[in-house]
């Protein structure tokens, strides 16, 4: 028995991250293919179909830089793959590896028990599971964030290793060209190297090189910022509480607020605060980085941009702050370690167990909420229709979201009309794309009578349609018999037959 325990003790550094990897992999792959792609994911699919030049051109109007779209283009064989797995396996793998990277870093900053407990919380984070099951850059950039933190620690220990600086700089540049939000990581890490780690000359040189390499993206940064600001005028702006609840408990705008959101925010931030106090008291230099990484971006957004310039941060863009979560959870690891060292031990362990059970239960509630509520009702509507459509049926979509879902789930559908209202009647576009593009194919100008001349018409409409679209919808339905109807709010699918 002693040999067994000794062997386990020697190999637990490999066993525990392996178990965490398997747990994270299971959580991030569960129901991955059951959730249909939604609008933003299909945007990347449509860009991949159009090729690298269109992806680069898209960067002039899209708030996301082109590199991750180019990666998707390569991995999807130019947009030819039509399964959720094909588009989401990289985010799933990135999210899984991020958990292992987090644990490896937490072990160096706290105790083994604290690293394991905080690693489990990180693996069970509803927001991180959500983004690990979405074909967007968020999970990949989160993984790059954790790798950059490992390299940052390595550079502190080996500041004269030029190859290490080269790898580090390359990774930072990759992150910047995958998502502009990675700039929150780059800026703070360079500041830490310059002011705290006292590596002035190489840090300044790296900053200049990164700025020069990132220069092509800068001309579009300000217009993109103005576009985001324009969007916020049409919806709610974010505050610290909303961002914190969305990051720790799941998007409150999409899934609503449950009792779990304030508990997750309060207890996690509380443990992080204990971690800050512990790290500063024990003069752990890396605690300064973790603290700066959390506070400086928030100070810039809510102090400089909102207070000084008057720019608001849109609530639906809280996901850009996901890159800050590793720093918060690493401080949580230090907070858990501090509580476990309390005397008498029963008090510290009791506090950790109580807090931990609440956090686990709250996370499980919000994970279940995410899995039960579809983020793509437009794709659900199209999939329901696809199971019943006949070769000669006509499909008319009155909203761009079902248009996008049709392009992915029914790419071979012809004709594929997308109507829009013009003075001369209804113009039917034979191609449905949500990416910016010129439609070079001929269009058909049709009257409502002509549009109703087909024996079976599938109509996809939207609850909150504009008045002119609503009038067009009524013209199309008038005199027809609705033989089937299914709702996926805010979308509706109807089968029209017997039209006069």
N, C-alpha and C positions, 0 to 999 in steps of 0.2 A: 504493500500500500504506500509505503514511504517513497518507493521508486516512482510509482504512478504519480503521486502528488508533486514530486520533484520534477518529473518530466512535464507535467502540466504547467508548472510554474515557469519552466524554461521556454515553453512554446506558446504561452498565453499571448505574447505579443503578436503572434501570427494568428492564433485561434480566434481571438476576439474581433479583430478587423474582418476576418473571414466570415464570422457569424453576422456581423453588422452588414457586410456586403450582401449576404444572402437575404437578410431581412429587407434591406433597402431595395434589392432587386425584385423581390416578391411584391412589395408594396407599389413599386413604380411600374411593374409590368401587369399588375392585376387590373383587369377591365380596360387595358390599353386600347384594344381593338374594338371594344364594345361602345366606346364613345366616338361618334363620327366627327370628322374634321369640321372645324368651324371657320368663320369668315377669314380671320387673320392667317390661319394655317393654309387655307386654300389660296390666299394671295401669294404665298411663297410657291405653291404648286404652279399657279398660272405664270409666275415669273420664270420658273424653271423651264416651262414649255417654250417660252419666248427666247431663251438663250442668254449668254453672258453679256452681250452688248445691251440688251434690254434691261438687264439687272443693273448694269452700271448707269444707264440713263435714268433708271428709276430712283437712283440715289439723290437726284436733284429735287425730287418732290416727296420722298419718303423719309420719315424721321429715323429710319434705321440705315446704317451703312451697308455696303454690298457684300461683305465677305461671307457672312453666314448664308445669304441667298445663293452665293456661288458654291458653297459647300453643299447645300441642298441640291443644286443643279447637278453636281457631280455624282452625289450618292443616289439620286433618283433616276439616273440614266436620262437626263434631260427632261424630267417630268413625265416619263413614260410609266412609272409605277403607280398603281391605283389601289393601295391598301394603307390603312392607318399605320400598320407596323412599319412599312417602308419609310414613312415620313417621321415616325416618332422614335425609332430605335436609338438614334444618336442622343436626343434629349434624355431618354430613359437611362442609357448607359452613363451619360454625363452626370445625371443626378445621383446615380448609384455610386460612381467613383468619388463624387463630391463628399459623400458620407464617410468613406474610408479616409479620404484626405483630411477631413475635419478631425476624425478620431486620432490620426497620426499626429496632427498638430496639437490637439488637446492634451495628449499624453505628455508632450514636451512642456506644456504650460501649466499642468496641474497633475493630480495623482491619477493612477490607473482607474480607480473606482469613479472618480469625477469625470474622467474622459469617457468612460463607458456610459455613464448615466446621461451626460450631455449629448453624447453621440446618438443615443437612442432617441432623445428629444429631437435632435436634428433630423434623424431619419424619419420620424413620425410627424414632422411639421406639415400641416395641411397645405400650406402655400408651396412648399418645395415639392411635395408629391404632385400637386396640380401642374406646376411648370415642368416637371419631369415627364408628364404625359401630354405635352403640347409641342407641336412641331414648330417651335420658335426658338430664338437664340438664348432665351433667358437661362435655361438650365445649363447650357454649354458655357455661358459667360460666368455663371456661378462657379462652375468647376474651374475655369481659368482663374477666378478670384482666389480660390483656395490654393491652387498651384503657385500663384504669384506670392502668396503669403509664406509658403514653404521656401521659395527662392529668396524672399526678403530675409528670412531668418538665416538662410545659408550664406547670404552676402554679408550679413553682420559678422558671421563667424569666419568667413574667408574673403575679406574685402579686396585682396590682391589677385583673386582668380578672374582673369579677363574673360575666359570662356563662360564662366558663370554669369558675368554681367551681360555677355552677348545673348545667352539663352533667356535671361530675365527680360532684357529689352525687347527681344523678338516676341516673347509671350505678351508683353504689355501692348505691343503694336497690334498683334492679332486680336486681342480683346477690344481695343479701340475701334478696329474696323469691323468687328462683329456687332457692337452695340455702343452707342455714344455714352450710355450710363457707366461704362467701364472707366470713363474719365474720372469718376468719383473715386475709384480705386487708385488709378495712376497718380493723380494729384496728391493724395494724402500719403501714399507710399514714398513718393519722391521727397515730400516735405519731411517725412520721418527720417529718411536717410540723410537729409541735409542738416536738420536741426537736432535730432535726438541721437542718431547713430554717428553723427559728426563725420560723414563721408562726403565732404563738400565737393571736391573737384570731380570725382567720377559721377556723382549724382547730377551735378550741373551739366556735365557733358551728355549724360543719358537723356536729360530733359530736353536739351537742344536737339539731339538726334531724333527723339520722338516727335518733337514739334515739327521738324522739317519733313519727316516721313508722313505725318498726319496732315500736313498742309493742304493736300488736295481735298480733304473733307471739310476744311474750315469755311470755304466760301458758302457752303450750303447750310452751315450750322445755324446762322442767325435767321435765315428764312424759315428753317424748320422750327426754331424756337418761337417765331412769330405765329406759325401755323398752330402749334400746340396752344399758344396763348389764345388764339382765336377760338379753338375748340372749347377751352375752359369757360368762355363767355356763354356757351350753350349748355353748360352743365355745372355741377357743384365743384368747388375748389377743395383741395385737400387741407387738412390740418394734422397736427402731430398725432392726435388720438386716432383719427381715421386711418392714417398711414400705418400706425402701429398695429391696429386691429386687423387691417387687411394683410399685413405681412405675416402676422403670427397665427391668425385664425382663418384666413381665406378672404377673398374679395367680397367686401360688404356690399358693393354696388350690384354685383351679379347674384350673390347667394343670400344677401341679407345678413343682419346681425343676430346672432344667437347669444344665449347666456354665456357661452364658452369664450366669446371674443374678449370681454373685459377681464375675465380670469386669466386667460393666456397672456394678455398684455401686462396686467399688473404683476403677476408672479414671475414672469420671465424678466421683465425690467427690474423687479426687485432683486432677483438673484444676480442679474448683471451688475446692479449697483453694489452689491456685496462684493462681487468679483473685482470691481474697480477699486474699492476701498482696500481690499486685501492686497491687490497687486501694487498699489501705490505705497502702502505701508511696508511691504516687504521689498520695495525697490526693484520690482520686476520691470525691466525697461520696455518689454514688448507690450505691457499693459498700456503704455502711453500711445502706442500705435492703435491698439484696439479702441481706446477711448476716442482718439482723434478721428478714426475712421467712421465712428458713429456720429460724432457731434459736428464735425466740420461741414459735411454735406447738408445737414439739417440747418446749420447756421447760415450757410450760403442761400439755401432755398427760402427759408422763412425770415431770415434777417436781411440779407443783402438784396435778393431778388424781389421779395414781397415788400419789405419795409423800405428799402432804398429806391428800387426802380419801379415798384408797383406791379410786378409780374406775379400772377398767381400760379400755383401748381395744380394741374387738373387732377381731380380725385381718381379718375380711371387710369392715371399713369403711376399710381402707387407702386406698381410692379417694378418700376425702374429702381426702386430702393432695395430690391431683393439682394443685391450684391452686398448690402450692409449686414445681412443676417449672420454670416459666419463670424463676424467680429462680436456680435451680440451673444451668440451661443458659446463662443470661447470665453467670454466674460462670465457667462452662466456656469461654465465648467469650473472657473476659479471660485465662483460663489458657492457652488456645491462643495468644493474641497474645503472651503473655509467653515461651512456649517458642520461637515463631518469631523472637523478637528475640535469642535466645541467640547468643553468639559462641564459636567460629566458627559460621556459619550452618548448616553441614552437620549439626552435632549437634542443634540445635533442630529443624530440618526432619525429620531422621531420627526423633527422638522423636515428633513429631507424626504422621508417616506411620505409624510402628509402632503407636502407641496408636489412631490413627484406624481402621486396618484391623481391629484386634481389635474395636473398638466396632461397626463396620459389620457384621462377620461375626456377632457375638453378637446384634445387633439382628435381622439377617435370619433367624437360626435361630429366635428366639422369635416373630417375626412369622409364619413358616411354621407354627410350632406352634399359634398361635392360629387360623390359617386351616384347619388340618387337624382340629382338635378342636372339635366343635360345642358351643356353650354352651346349646343348647336341645334336648336329646334328647326332651323331651316333645312339642315341635312336630314333630320328625322322625317320631315315632310316629304323630301325628295325620295328617301329610301322607301317610305310607305307607298308612294306613287309608283316607284320603279317596279315593285313587286306585281303591279297590276296593269302596267301600260302595254298597249299593243303596237305593232309596227307602224300602223297608219295613223295613230293618234297624234294630235297636235298638243304641244305643251306651251302655255303662255304664262310667263312669270311677270308679276307687276312690282317686284322688289329686287334689288341687287343681291341680297343675301341668298335667296333661292337660286338666283342666276349662278352665283359662285358654286353652290352645292351641286347644281346640275352639271356644271363643267367638269367636276371631279367624279361624281357618282354615275353620270349618264353621258360620258364624253362622245359616244357614238350616235346620240340622238339627232336625227335630221328629219324634217326641219326643226330648228331650235329657235323659235322666234322670241325676241324680247321687244315688246311694244313700248312706244313712247308717243305722246300726243303731239301732233302738229296741226296747223290750220287745215291742211288738205286731208286729214284723216289720221289713221293709225299707221305708223311706220314700224314694220316688223324687221328687227335686226336678226340675222341668222346666226350670230355669235354672241355668247354671253361672257363678258370679261369684266372683272372689277379692277384690273390693273390699268394704269393709264396707257392708252394705245389708240392708234387710228384704225378705224374699221374700213378696210379696203374692199371687203366683199360688197356686192350689190345689195341694196335693200329693197323691200317690197312695200309699196304704199297701198294700204288696204282700207276699205271702209269697214265698219262694224259688221255689216251683212256678209262681206267677204270672209272676215275672220270667223264668222259663225257657220260657214258653209261646210265645215268638216263634220263627219258623223259623231266623233268623240273628241272633246276638248278638255284637257286638264288645265285648270286655272289655279295658280298659286298667287294668293294676295296677302295683304298686310293689314292688320287691324287699324293702324294709324296712318293710312294712306292720305296723301295730299288731295284736296278737293278735285283737281283735274284728273288724277288717277282714279279716284273713287267714281267719277262720272264715266270714265272709260270702262271700268269694271262693270258698272250697272248696264252699260250698252251691250257688253259682251254676254251678260247673263240673261238679258231680257228675252223672254219667250222660250228659253231652254229649260230642260228638266234636270234638276240636280239629282243624279242617281247615287252618288257617293259623296261623303264629306268627312273630313278629318281635320282636327285642330291641333296645332302645336304652337301655342301662343308665343309670340304675337302673329303667327302665320296660320293660314288655312289652305287646305287643298280641296278642290271640288271637281267632280267629273260631270261635265255638261253633255247631255245627249238630247236628240230630237229638236235641235235648234231650227227655227224657221228659215 
